[in-house]
């Protein structure tokens, strides 16, 4: 058992809370609390603060101020032995693990702009059956394919989190389809039944379309960037 897990269990029992009750206060499951207490799961600083608040005690202070009594002993350098490389076969995760995590972790796919190729996944915790406040089954990432939206700080290779729905939202960034091509554009209402599809490289540029010519696929919720591009 880890020191932080031991301290959480000790303080929880002092306050007469079950793992389920503590988990509910912190927005996590009973099994998550039990794994933390047993040392099977490492928790981050933010969750330590949440549990501290729920228990009314500063767990970080109690743990960080404990003196380290371990004496560092430098191990003798081992003689390097050349061994032939062994090719490892890819191992698929067990189906029962995927099923066990399905209710607490959502793997959101990262698609190319045409939504034909899955380029990866990102995992999010499910809270109250939602991710980012919406139905997790309606979320996808779209990889920005070009520089047409760079004036809006959307660079090629960045990813935008998209909530899939056909709801029209004026003056927002939408994933849409027109003339058989999918794209991300800022969309504003124009006169009559027309809308502006706005791109921005060095300056904004708009194309006027009839609303019936444009299919709304989803609304961009946020953009994620890589500080270093490959």
MDAnalysis code that builds the backbone (N, CA, C; Angstrom):
import MDAnalysis as mda
import numpy as np

u = mda.Universe.empty(690, n_residues=230, atom_resindex=np.repeat(np.arange(230), 3), trajectory=True)
u.add_TopologyAttr("name", ["N", "CA", "C"] * 230)
u.add_TopologyAttr("resid", np.arange(1, 231))
u.add_TopologyAttr("resname", ["UNK", "UNK", "UNK", "UNK", "UNK", "UNK", "UNK", "UNK", "UNK", "UNK", "UNK", "UNK", "UNK", "UNK", "UNK", "UNK", "UNK", "UNK", "UNK", "UNK", "UNK", "UNK", "UNK", "UNK", "UNK", "UNK", "UNK", "UNK", "UNK", "UNK", "UNK", "UNK", "UNK", "UNK", "UNK", "UNK", "UNK", "UNK", "UNK", "UNK", "UNK", "UNK", "UNK", "UNK", "UNK", "UNK", "UNK", "UNK", "UNK", "UNK", "UNK", "UNK", "UNK", "UNK", "UNK", "UNK", "UNK", "UNK", "UNK", "UNK", "UNK", "UNK", "UNK", "UNK", "UNK", "UNK", "UNK", "UNK", "UNK", "UNK", "UNK", "UNK", "UNK", "UNK", "UNK", "UNK", "UNK", "UNK", "UNK", "UNK", "UNK", "UNK", "UNK", "UNK", "UNK", "UNK", "UNK", "UNK", "UNK", "UNK", "UNK", "UNK", "UNK", "UNK", "UNK", "UNK", "UNK", "UNK", "UNK", "UNK", "UNK", "UNK", "UNK", "UNK", "UNK", "UNK", "UNK", "UNK", "UNK", "UNK", "UNK", "UNK", "UNK", "UNK", "UNK", "UNK", "UNK", "UNK", "UNK", "UNK", "UNK", "UNK", "UNK", "UNK", "UNK", "UNK", "UNK", "UNK", "UNK", "UNK", "UNK", "UNK", "UNK", "UNK", "UNK", "UNK", "UNK", "UNK", "UNK", "UNK", "UNK", "UNK", "UNK", "UNK", "UNK", "UNK", "UNK", "UNK", "UNK", "UNK", "UNK", "UNK", "UNK", "UNK", "UNK", "UNK", "UNK", "UNK", "UNK", "UNK", "UNK", "UNK", "UNK", "UNK", "UNK", "UNK", "UNK", "UNK", "UNK", "UNK", "UNK", "UNK", "UNK", "UNK", "UNK", "UNK", "UNK", "UNK", "UNK", "UNK", "UNK", "UNK", "UNK", "UNK", "UNK", "UNK", "UNK", "UNK", "UNK", "UNK", "UNK", "UNK", "UNK", "UNK", "UNK", "UNK", "UNK", "UNK", "UNK", "UNK", "UNK", "UNK", "UNK", "UNK", "UNK", "UNK", "UNK", "UNK", "UNK", "UNK", "UNK", "UNK", "UNK", "UNK", "UNK", "UNK", "UNK", "UNK", "UNK", "UNK", "UNK", "UNK", "UNK", "UNK", "UNK", "UNK", "UNK", "UNK", "UNK", "UNK"])
u.atoms.positions = np.array([
    [0.842, -1.203, 0.000],
    [0.000, 0.000, 0.000],
    [0.872, 1.246, 0.000],
    [0.581, 2.234, -0.817],
    [1.356, 3.466, -0.874],
    [1.032, 4.341, 0.328],
    [1.944, 5.284, 0.625],
    [1.719, 6.186, 1.762],
    [0.471, 7.035, 1.569],
    [0.258, 7.550, 0.355],
    [-0.919, 8.381, 0.115],
    [-2.194, 7.553, 0.201],
    [-2.155, 6.302, -0.334],
    [-3.318, 5.420, -0.252],
    [-3.636, 5.055, 1.181],
    [-2.601, 4.776, 1.971],
    [-2.774, 4.432, 3.376],
    [-3.391, 5.596, 4.149],
    [-2.928, 6.823, 3.822],
    [-3.442, 8.012, 4.517],
    [-4.903, 8.262, 4.163],
    [-5.260, 8.072, 2.870],
    [-6.653, 8.267, 2.450],
    [-7.559, 7.289, 3.177],
    [-7.143, 6.008, 3.238],
    [-7.958, 5.003, 3.912],
    [-8.115, 5.330, 5.396],
    [-7.014, 5.746, 6.009],
    [-7.032, 6.074, 7.444],
    [-8.004, 7.223, 7.732],
    [-7.927, 8.297, 6.926],
    [-8.790, 9.459, 7.144],
    [-10.246, 9.136, 6.794],
    [-10.459, 8.308, 5.776],
    [-11.826, 7.927, 5.397],
    [-12.503, 7.155, 6.531],
    [-11.773, 6.192, 7.117],
    [-12.324, 5.384, 8.207],
    [-12.592, 6.255, 9.434],
    [-11.680, 7.209, 9.706],
    [-11.877, 8.131, 10.832],
    [-13.205, 8.868, 10.716],
    [-13.578, 9.213, 9.486],
    [-14.791, 9.999, 9.258],
    [-16.020, 9.134, 8.974],
    [-15.845, 7.816, 9.086],
    [-16.979, 6.902, 8.937],
    [-17.549, 6.847, 7.539],
    [-16.676, 7.082, 6.535],
    [-17.131, 7.056, 5.140],
    [-16.774, 5.726, 4.495],
    [-17.682, 5.204, 3.687],
    [-17.382, 4.020, 2.878],
    [-16.649, 4.462, 1.614],
    [-15.929, 3.541, 0.931],
    [-15.293, 3.913, -0.344],
    [-16.293, 4.477, -1.348],
    [-17.490, 3.940, -1.346],
    [-18.526, 4.410, -2.279],
    [-18.921, 5.852, -1.975],
    [-19.077, 6.172, -0.656],
    [-19.459, 7.538, -0.270],
    [-18.351, 8.534, -0.625],
    [-17.096, 8.150, -0.365],
    [-15.982, 9.047, -0.697],
    [-15.872, 9.238, -2.201],
    [-16.053, 8.139, -2.954],
    [-16.000, 8.238, -4.415],
    [-17.062, 9.177, -4.951],
    [-18.248, 9.118, -4.373],
    [-19.344, 9.986, -4.826],
    [-19.017, 11.450, -4.573],
    [-18.397, 11.743, -3.419],
    [-18.016, 13.119, -3.097],
    [-16.967, 13.657, -4.065],
    [-16.133, 12.751, -4.588],
    [-15.024, 13.170, -5.455],
    [-15.331, 12.978, -6.937],
    [-16.489, 12.419, -7.256],
    [-16.849, 12.220, -8.659],
    [-16.151, 11.043, -9.316],
    [-15.750, 10.035, -8.509],
    [-15.117, 8.833, -9.057],
    [-15.847, 7.604, -8.524],
    [-15.482, 6.429, -9.009],
    [-16.172, 5.206, -8.605],
    [-15.584, 4.638, -7.313],
    [-16.357, 3.744, -6.697],
    [-15.903, 3.058, -5.474],
    [-14.635, 2.257, -5.763],
    [-14.606, 1.563, -6.921],
    [-13.442, 0.741, -7.254],
    [-12.189, 1.592, -7.435],
    [-12.374, 2.827, -7.940],
    [-11.234, 3.733, -8.114],
    [-10.619, 4.063, -6.750],
    [-11.480, 4.373, -5.747],
    [-10.996, 4.696, -4.400],
    [-10.250, 3.509, -3.809],
    [-10.806, 2.297, -3.985],
    [-10.174, 1.095, -3.427],
    [-8.811, 0.838, -4.065],
    [-8.692, 1.092, -5.383],
    [-7.415, 0.890, -6.068],
    [-6.373, 1.909, -5.607],
    [-6.822, 3.149, -5.341],
    [-5.900, 4.180, -4.824],
    [-5.404, 3.793, -3.447],
    [-6.329, 3.334, -2.587],
    [-5.958, 2.968, -1.225],
    [-5.022, 1.762, -1.197],
    [-5.181, 0.846, -2.139],
    [-4.332, -0.341, -2.165],
    [-2.992, -0.088, -2.849],
    [-2.858, 1.102, -3.466],
    [-1.608, 1.432, -4.140],
    [-1.535, 0.955, -5.572],
    [-2.654, 0.396, -6.090],
    [-2.664, -0.093, -7.473],
    [-2.780, 1.044, -8.474],
    [-3.301, 2.184, -8.040],
    [-3.494, 3.307, -8.951],
    [-2.818, 4.551, -8.379],
    [-2.080, 5.267, -9.213],
    [-1.436, 6.521, -8.833],
    [-2.361, 7.671, -9.201],
    [-2.575, 8.612, -8.291],
    [-3.468, 9.736, -8.580],
    [-2.669, 11.023, -8.724],
    [-3.237, 11.948, -9.488],
    [-2.552, 13.218, -9.728],
    [-2.856, 14.234, -8.634],
    [-2.202, 15.384, -8.735],
    [-2.311, 16.418, -7.711],
    [-3.731, 16.949, -7.571],
    [-4.422, 17.080, -8.733],
    [-5.779, 17.639, -8.698],
    [-6.719, 16.731, -7.917],
    [-6.588, 15.410, -8.120],
    [-7.468, 14.474, -7.424],
    [-7.117, 14.386, -5.947],
    [-5.823, 14.536, -5.613],
    [-5.435, 14.579, -4.200],
    [-6.122, 15.753, -3.515],
    [-6.167, 16.927, -4.209],
    [-6.840, 18.100, -3.656],
    [-8.326, 17.835, -3.453],
    [-8.986, 17.131, -4.426],
    [-10.409, 16.822, -4.315],
    [-10.678, 15.930, -3.101],
    [-9.852, 14.881, -2.953],
    [-10.045, 13.960, -1.838],
    [-9.749, 14.660, -0.511],
    [-8.719, 15.520, -0.497],
    [-8.408, 16.294, 0.711],
    [-9.606, 17.132, 1.129],
    [-10.237, 17.783, 0.133],
    [-11.399, 18.630, 0.412],
    [-12.553, 17.802, 0.953],
    [-12.780, 16.610, 0.353],
    [-13.879, 15.747, 0.789],
    [-13.658, 15.230, 2.207],
    [-12.383, 14.981, 2.575],
    [-12.058, 14.458, 3.899],
    [-11.788, 15.556, 4.927],
    [-11.608, 16.802, 4.447],
    [-11.336, 17.914, 5.354],
    [-9.956, 17.841, 5.956],
    [-8.988, 17.334, 5.196],
    [-7.615, 17.232, 5.685],
    [-6.669, 17.466, 4.520],
    [-5.504, 18.066, 4.785],
    [-4.516, 18.334, 3.742],
    [-3.628, 17.101, 3.577],
    [-3.996, 16.226, 2.648],
    [-3.236, 14.987, 2.429],
    [-1.825, 15.271, 1.920],
    [-1.704, 16.291, 1.019],
    [-0.393, 16.613, 0.444],
    [0.597, 16.996, 1.527],
    [0.149, 17.808, 2.477],
    [1.039, 18.268, 3.546],
    [1.530, 17.092, 4.379],
    [0.588, 16.183, 4.697],
    [0.956, 15.039, 5.534],
    [1.951, 14.121, 4.847],
    [1.810, 13.991, 3.527],
    [2.680, 13.069, 2.793],
    [4.017, 13.715, 2.445],
    [3.967, 14.961, 1.922],
    [5.185, 15.617, 1.429],
    [6.177, 15.871, 2.555],
    [5.655, 16.146, 3.784],
    [6.550, 16.490, 4.887],
    [7.137, 15.269, 5.582],
    [6.748, 14.072, 5.172],
    [7.341, 12.880, 5.758],
    [8.802, 12.767, 5.334],
    [9.732, 12.545, 6.284],
    [11.147, 12.447, 5.915],
    [11.427, 11.174, 5.158],
    [12.308, 11.260, 4.206],
    [12.731, 10.084, 3.443],
    [13.904, 9.451, 4.156],
    [13.729, 8.198, 4.640],
    [14.763, 7.526, 5.418],
    [15.596, 6.569, 4.598],
    [15.244, 6.479, 3.308],
    [15.956, 5.522, 2.475],
    [17.364, 6.013, 2.159],
    [18.332, 5.130, 2.299],
    [19.722, 5.457, 1.982],
    [20.010, 5.046, 0.551],
    [20.519, 5.980, -0.223],
    [20.807, 5.676, -1.625],
    [22.109, 4.900, -1.737],
    [22.030, 3.756, -2.359],
    [23.210, 2.915, -2.564],
    [23.430, 2.771, -4.062],
    [24.599, 3.125, -4.499],
    [24.895, 3.052, -5.926],
    [25.226, 1.618, -6.302],
    [24.454, 1.093, -7.210],
    [24.657, -0.296, -7.635],
    [25.865, -0.392, -8.555],
    [26.577, -1.492, -8.480],
    [27.722, -1.669, -9.390],
    [27.251, -1.759, -10.829],
    [28.058, -1.198, -11.722],
    [27.700, -1.204, -13.143],
    [27.762, -2.620, -13.700],
    [26.671, -2.999, -14.327],
    [26.614, -4.348, -14.905],
    [27.328, -4.372, -16.248],
    [27.934, -5.480, -16.522],
    [28.620, -5.638, -17.801],
    [27.593, -5.775, -18.910],
    [27.758, -4.979, -19.940],
    [26.806, -4.978, -21.056],
    [26.984, -6.244, -21.889],
    [25.881, -6.957, -22.055],
    [25.907, -8.195, -22.839],
    [25.025, -7.994, -24.058],
    [25.609, -8.201, -25.210],
    [24.865, -8.055, -26.450],
    [23.908, -9.232, -26.622],
    [22.657, -8.933, -26.825],
    [21.669, -9.985, -27.057],
    [20.921, -9.692, -28.346],
    [20.574, -10.736, -29.080],
    [19.842, -10.506, -30.336],
    [18.471, -9.911, -30.072],
    [18.065, -9.001, -30.966],
    [16.754, -8.370, -30.814],
    [15.660, -9.404, -31.056],
    [14.655, -9.341, -30.205],
    [13.526, -10.266, -30.329],
    [12.314, -9.486, -30.786],
    [11.732, -9.907, -31.872],
    [10.543, -9.238, -32.404],
    [9.340, -9.632, -31.565],
    [8.678, -8.640, -30.998],
    [7.503, -8.898, -30.177],
    [6.247, -8.783, -31.018],
    [5.366, -9.702, -30.841],
    [4.104, -9.640, -31.551],
    [3.166, -8.673, -30.842],
    [2.398, -7.948, -31.641],
    [1.438, -7.013, -31.062],
    [0.394, -7.784, -30.269],
    [0.101, -7.276, -29.052],
    [-0.864, -7.939, -28.185],
    [-2.122, -7.089, -28.102],
    [-3.240, -7.684, -28.456],
    [-4.510, -6.967, -28.377],
    [-4.972, -6.941, -26.924],
    [-5.499, -5.797, -26.429],
    [-6.005, -5.758, -25.062],
    [-7.157, -6.735, -24.891],
    [-7.218, -7.361, -23.708],
    [-8.259, -8.337, -23.448],
    [-9.629, -7.692, -23.539],
    [-10.569, -8.403, -24.143],
    [-11.917, -7.871, -24.357],
    [-12.582, -7.527, -23.035],
    [-12.337, -8.353, -21.976],
    [-12.987, -8.098, -20.699],
    [-12.513, -6.797, -20.071],
    [-11.226, -6.404, -20.356],
    [-10.747, -5.128, -19.830],
    [-11.427, -3.971, -20.533],
    [-11.569, -4.070, -21.858],
    [-12.280, -3.031, -22.601],
    [-13.706, -2.868, -22.086],
    [-14.360, -4.010, -21.827],
    [-15.732, -3.963, -21.336],
    [-15.797, -3.353, -19.938],
    [-14.797, -3.698, -19.096],
    [-14.792, -3.186, -17.723],
    [-14.597, -1.681, -17.680],
    [-13.807, -1.148, -18.629],
    [-13.514, 0.292, -18.636],
    [-14.519, 1.108, -19.436],
    [-15.408, 0.421, -20.152],
    [-16.308, 1.120, -21.075],
    [-17.185, 2.152, -20.392],
    [-17.528, 1.929, -19.112],
    [-18.432, 2.833, -18.413],
    [-17.713, 3.982, -17.719],
    [-16.378, 3.945, -17.652],
    [-15.662, 5.019, -16.968],
    [-14.658, 5.742, -17.874],
    [-14.263, 5.106, -18.966],
    [-13.319, 5.717, -19.894],
    [-13.893, 5.662, -21.304],
    [-13.862, 6.791, -22.017],
    [-14.322, 6.850, -23.403],
    [-13.148, 7.126, -24.328],
    [-12.942, 6.231, -25.294],
    [-11.902, 6.437, -26.298],
    [-12.515, 7.190, -27.483],
    [-12.076, 8.427, -27.672],
    [-12.626, 9.264, -28.737],
    [-11.708, 9.177, -29.957],
    [-12.252, 8.790, -31.111],
    [-11.409, 8.623, -32.304],
    [-10.950, 9.956, -32.890],
    [-9.762, 9.942, -33.492],
    [-9.230, 11.106, -34.218],
    [-9.310, 10.780, -35.707],
    [-10.128, 11.538, -36.440],
    [-10.364, 11.277, -37.862],
    [-9.632, 12.292, -38.748],
    [-9.402, 11.892, -39.992],
    [-9.021, 12.861, -41.005],
    [-10.272, 13.678, -41.348],
    [-10.128, 14.762, -42.129],
    [-11.229, 15.689, -42.380],
    [-12.399, 15.014, -43.097],
    [-12.131, 14.011, -43.929],
    [-13.205, 13.323, -44.640],
    [-13.848, 12.222, -43.795],
    [-13.315, 12.007, -42.581],
    [-13.837, 11.015, -41.644],
    [-13.828, 9.604, -42.241],
    [-12.775, 9.325, -42.993],
    [-12.624, 8.006, -43.611],
    [-11.533, 7.184, -42.931],
    [-10.600, 7.856, -42.247],
    [-9.457, 7.172, -41.648],
    [-9.324, 7.571, -40.177],
    [-9.235, 6.558, -39.295],
    [-8.998, 6.814, -37.870],
    [-7.486, 6.899, -37.659],
    [-7.008, 8.046, -37.172],
    [-5.568, 8.285, -37.040],
    [-5.078, 8.076, -35.613],
    [-5.999, 7.752, -34.700],
    [-5.625, 7.531, -33.310],
    [-6.833, 7.696, -32.405],
    [-6.586, 7.690, -31.089],
    [-7.653, 7.876, -30.109],
    [-7.140, 8.714, -28.945],
    [-8.063, 9.365, -28.244],
    [-7.761, 10.024, -26.980],
    [-8.791, 9.560, -25.965],
    [-8.342, 9.287, -24.740],
    [-9.238, 8.761, -23.709],
    [-9.674, 9.862, -22.754],
    [-10.949, 9.835, -22.396],
    [-11.534, 10.811, -21.484],
    [-12.328, 10.085, -20.406],
    [-12.321, 10.609, -19.153],
    [-13.171, 10.015, -18.114],
    [-14.638, 10.348, -18.370],
    [-15.518, 9.386, -18.107],
    [-16.952, 9.609, -18.222],
    [-17.480, 10.034, -16.851],
    [-18.080, 11.207, -16.787],
    [-18.625, 11.741, -15.533],
    [-20.117, 11.969, -15.728],
    [-20.924, 11.327, -14.879],
    [-22.388, 11.409, -15.001],
    [-22.842, 11.048, -16.420],
    [-22.215, 10.009, -16.990],
    [-22.545, 9.492, -18.322],
    [-22.243, 10.498, -19.438],
    [-21.413, 11.493, -19.157],
    [-21.085, 12.494, -20.168],
    [-19.584, 12.740, -20.232],
    [-19.129, 13.226, -21.380],
    [-17.750, 13.695, -21.558],
    [-17.834, 15.126, -22.059],
    [-17.134, 16.030, -21.376],
    [-17.188, 17.460, -21.726],
    [-18.636, 17.974, -21.726],
    [-19.482, 17.361, -20.889],
    [-20.857, 17.829, -20.745],
    [-21.824, 17.362, -21.810],
    [-21.389, 16.481, -22.734],
    [-22.275, 16.017, -23.814],
    [-22.187, 14.490, -23.922],
    [-23.076, 13.931, -24.737],
    [-23.093, 12.492, -24.993],
    [-21.748, 12.055, -25.585],
    [-21.006, 11.161, -24.903],
    [-19.668, 10.782, -25.398],
    [-19.674, 10.111, -26.765],
    [-20.797, 9.469, -27.124],
    [-20.870, 8.807, -28.426],
    [-20.970, 9.806, -29.577],
    [-21.188, 11.093, -29.263],
    [-21.318, 12.126, -30.293],
    [-20.043, 12.959, -30.450],
    [-18.948, 12.526, -29.797],
    [-17.705, 13.290, -29.861],
    [-16.674, 12.610, -30.762],
    [-16.006, 13.411, -31.587],
    [-14.874, 12.946, -32.392],
    [-13.838, 14.067, -32.454],
    [-12.614, 13.700, -32.744],
    [-11.587, 14.688, -33.078],
    [-11.436, 14.720, -34.597],
    [-11.243, 15.902, -35.140],
    [-10.928, 16.059, -36.558],
    [-9.557, 16.726, -36.672],
    [-8.665, 16.121, -37.459],
    [-7.337, 16.702, -37.675],
    [-7.433, 17.762, -38.774],
    [-6.949, 18.966, -38.460],
    [-6.998, 20.065, -39.421],
    [-6.115, 19.717, -40.621],
    [-6.664, 19.733, -41.865],
    [-5.922, 19.207, -43.014],
    [-5.022, 20.214, -43.720],
    [-5.239, 21.524, -43.477],
    [-4.505, 22.533, -44.244],
    [-4.413, 23.822, -43.440],
    [-3.954, 24.885, -44.118],
    [-3.760, 26.174, -43.458],
    [-4.913, 27.153, -43.717],
    [-6.022, 26.662, -44.247],
    [-7.120, 27.561, -44.615],
    [-7.751, 28.274, -43.429],
    [-7.505, 27.767, -42.194],
    [-8.082, 28.406, -41.006],
    [-6.995, 28.933, -40.075],
    [-5.779, 29.108, -40.621],
    [-4.651, 29.520, -39.779],
    [-4.853, 30.890, -39.149],
    [-5.620, 31.773, -39.831],
    [-5.908, 33.083, -39.259],
    [-6.762, 33.005, -38.015],
    [-7.429, 31.870, -37.808],
    [-8.211, 31.622, -36.600],
    [-7.449, 30.723, -35.625],
    [-6.121, 30.623, -35.824],
    [-5.238, 29.826, -34.973],
    [-5.526, 28.331, -35.061],
    [-5.972, 27.889, -36.218],
    [-6.137, 26.465, -36.493],
    [-5.117, 26.084, -37.560],
    [-4.017, 25.475, -37.134],
    [-2.937, 25.134, -38.046],
    [-3.079, 23.687, -38.534],
    [-2.472, 23.409, -39.665],
    [-2.453, 22.041, -40.199],
    [-1.856, 21.089, -39.167],
    [-2.538, 19.986, -38.915],
    [-2.069, 18.996, -37.941],
    [-2.655, 19.169, -36.558],
    [-3.242, 20.361, -36.258],
    [-3.934, 20.535, -34.985],
    [-5.201, 19.687, -34.988],
    [-5.779, 19.510, -33.802],
    [-7.005, 18.711, -33.700],
    [-8.110, 19.536, -33.053],
    [-9.309, 19.408, -33.601],
    [-10.459, 20.084, -33.004],
    [-11.448, 19.038, -32.509],
    [-11.947, 19.241, -31.282],
    [-12.946, 18.349, -30.706],
    [-14.312, 18.771, -31.228],
    [-15.028, 17.851, -31.850],
    [-16.292, 18.170, -32.527],
    [-17.442, 17.404, -31.887],
    [-18.510, 18.132, -31.567],
    [-19.755, 17.528, -31.091],
    [-20.652, 17.332, -32.302],
    [-20.862, 16.071, -32.678],
    [-21.603, 15.755, -33.900],
    [-23.102, 16.008, -33.723],
    [-23.623, 16.967, -34.476],
    [-25.061, 17.241, -34.521],
    [-25.297, 18.181, -35.688],
    [-26.531, 18.273, -36.127],
    [-26.840, 19.119, -37.289],
    [-27.462, 20.447, -36.902],
    [-27.239, 20.853, -35.643],
    [-27.833, 22.098, -35.155],
    [-27.064, 23.307, -35.686],
    [-27.809, 24.268, -36.204],
    [-27.210, 25.495, -36.727],
    [-26.918, 26.466, -35.580],
    [-25.661, 26.943, -35.477],
    [-25.276, 27.938, -34.472],
    [-24.572, 29.066, -35.207],
    [-25.188, 30.260, -35.216],
    [-24.636, 31.391, -35.958],
    [-23.308, 31.851, -35.353],
    [-22.394, 32.274, -36.230],
    [-21.101, 32.844, -35.830],
    [-20.255, 31.841, -35.023],
    [-20.293, 30.570, -35.432],
    [-19.528, 29.540, -34.736],
    [-18.683, 28.765, -35.748],
    [-17.773, 27.937, -35.226],
    [-16.935, 27.093, -36.083],
    [-17.612, 25.729, -36.207],
    [-17.915, 25.349, -37.440],
    [-18.678, 24.132, -37.685],
    [-17.937, 23.182, -38.632],
    [-18.140, 21.883, -38.407],
    [-17.745, 20.868, -39.374],
    [-18.929, 20.712, -40.318],
    [-18.681, 20.897, -41.613],
    [-19.792, 20.876, -42.565],
    [-19.374, 20.177, -43.854],
    [-20.369, 19.937, -44.693],
    [-20.116, 19.311, -45.988],
    [-20.848, 20.094, -47.063],
    [-20.132, 20.410, -48.140],
    [-20.739, 21.078, -49.281],
    [-20.056, 20.599, -50.551],
    [-20.818, 20.359, -51.572],
    [-20.309, 19.870, -52.852],
    [-19.451, 18.610, -52.682],
    [-19.829, 17.761, -51.732],
    [-19.137, 16.485, -51.531],
    [-17.861, 16.564, -50.725],
    [-17.496, 17.758, -50.237],
    [-16.272, 17.921, -49.459],
    [-16.591, 18.364, -48.041],
    [-15.907, 17.730, -47.091],
    [-16.048, 18.135, -45.697],
    [-14.980, 19.173, -45.374],
    [-15.321, 20.111, -44.488],
    [-14.385, 21.182, -44.118],
    [-14.808, 21.790, -42.799],
    [-13.909, 22.547, -42.201],
    [-14.235, 23.328, -41.009],
    [-14.193, 24.799, -41.400],
    [-15.265, 25.496, -41.112],
    [-15.363, 26.918, -41.443],
    [-16.098, 27.668, -40.329],
    [-15.783, 28.954, -40.212],
    [-16.602, 29.826, -39.384],
    [-17.838, 30.177, -40.211],
    [-19.013, 30.045, -39.606],
    [-20.254, 30.204, -40.361],
    [-21.082, 31.332, -39.771],
    [-21.515, 32.247, -40.645],
    [-22.362, 33.368, -40.225],
    [-23.566, 33.448, -41.157],
    [-24.672, 33.896, -40.602],
    [-25.886, 34.041, -41.404],
    [-25.751, 35.250, -42.329],
    [-26.195, 35.078, -43.565],
    [-26.234, 36.182, -44.525],
    [-27.714, 36.513, -44.797],
    [-27.967, 37.271, -45.844],
    [-29.341, 37.658, -46.136],
    [-30.161, 36.467, -46.613],
    [-31.452, 36.487, -46.277],
    [-32.359, 35.441, -46.733],
    [-31.958, 34.079, -46.191],
    [-31.981, 33.103, -47.067],
    [-31.625, 31.736, -46.681],
    [-30.185, 31.404, -47.052],
    [-29.323, 32.405, -46.954],
    [-27.924, 32.214, -47.318],
    [-27.021, 32.322, -46.081],
    [-25.851, 31.680, -46.169],
    [-24.870, 31.736, -45.088],
    [-23.489, 32.007, -45.678],
    [-22.606, 32.553, -44.815],
    [-21.212, 32.789, -45.210],
    [-20.333, 31.683, -44.643],
    [-19.517, 31.075, -45.488],
    [-18.497, 30.120, -45.051],
    [-17.169, 30.869, -45.054],
    [-16.606, 31.086, -43.873],
    [-15.450, 31.976, -43.747],
    [-14.184, 31.178, -43.444],
    [-13.185, 31.347, -44.314],
    [-11.847, 30.814, -44.059],
    [-10.943, 32.004, -43.739],
    [-9.705, 31.727, -43.331],
    [-8.818, 32.836, -42.945],
    [-7.377, 32.363, -43.021],
    [-6.674, 32.794, -44.068],
    [-5.245, 32.506, -44.164],
    [-4.476, 33.750, -43.721],
    [-4.422, 34.750, -44.572],
    [-3.807, 36.024, -44.166],
    [-4.878, 37.054, -43.807],
    [-6.081, 36.843, -44.324],
    [-7.220, 37.696, -44.001],
    [-8.495, 36.890, -44.247],
    [-9.589, 37.267, -43.566],
    [-10.833, 36.504, -43.740],
    [-11.322, 36.522, -45.185],
    [-11.815, 35.379, -45.635],
    [-12.373, 35.257, -46.972],
    [-13.660, 34.447, -46.863],
    [-14.763, 34.983, -47.406],
    [-16.037, 34.297, -47.247],
    [-16.623, 33.892, -48.594],
    [-17.346, 32.766, -48.561],
    [-18.090, 32.275, -49.718],
    [-19.557, 32.202, -49.311],
    [-20.440, 32.743, -50.150],
    [-21.868, 32.731, -49.852],
    [-22.488, 31.460, -50.425],
    [-23.255, 30.763, -49.589],
    [-23.932, 29.545, -50.031],
    [-25.387, 29.572, -49.577],
    [-26.251, 28.922, -50.358],
    [-27.614, 28.677, -49.903],
    [-27.553, 27.654, -48.756],
    [-28.404, 27.857, -47.753],
    [-28.380, 26.946, -46.607],
    [-28.638, 25.501, -47.018],
    [-29.484, 25.308, -48.030],
    [-29.803, 23.951, -48.473],
    [-28.615, 23.260, -49.148],
    [-27.588, 24.051, -49.536],
    [-26.403, 23.485, -50.187],
    [-25.350, 23.010, -49.175],
    [-25.603, 23.310, -47.888],
    [-24.615, 23.012, -46.847],
    [-25.215, 22.060, -45.819],
    [-24.497, 20.991, -45.550],
    [-24.927, 20.021, -44.536],
    [-24.085, 20.223, -43.276],
    [-24.732, 20.580, -42.158],
    [-24.030, 20.768, -40.897],
    [-23.795, 19.403, -40.255],
    [-22.530, 19.104, -39.918],
    [-22.184, 17.804, -39.336],
    [-21.886, 17.904, -37.843],
    [-21.390, 19.050, -37.379],
    [-21.061, 19.167, -35.965],
    [-20.474, 20.528, -35.635],
    [-20.389, 20.792, -34.320],
    [-19.869, 22.067, -33.828],
    [-18.522, 21.849, -33.152],
    [-17.534, 22.677, -33.524],
    [-16.197, 22.588, -32.920],
    [-16.251, 23.158, -31.502],
    [-15.807, 22.346, -30.521],
    [-15.869, 22.768, -29.129],
    [-14.565, 23.411, -28.670],
    [-13.445, 22.909, -29.188],
    [-12.148, 23.505, -28.829],
    [-11.097, 23.002, -29.796],
    [-9.943, 23.668, -29.781],
    [-8.825, 23.287, -30.649],
    [-7.668, 22.852, -29.761],
    [-6.967, 21.798, -30.158],
    [-5.773, 21.335, -29.441],
    [-4.589, 21.408, -30.381],
    [-3.494, 21.967, -29.888],
    [-2.330, 22.181, -30.741],
    [-1.137, 21.375, -30.244],
    [-0.215, 21.099, -31.143],
    [1.080, 20.533, -30.800],
    [2.110, 21.649, -30.898],
    [2.827, 21.897, -29.817],
    [3.825, 22.971, -29.827],
    [4.971, 22.637, -30.776],
    [5.241, 21.354, -30.949],
    [6.292, 20.925, -31.870],
    [5.641, 20.067, -32.938],
    [5.729, 20.489, -34.173],
    [5.166, 19.727, -35.293],
    [6.195, 18.746, -35.821],
    [5.750, 17.552, -36.205],
    [6.660, 16.560, -36.797],
    [7.016, 16.957, -38.228],
])
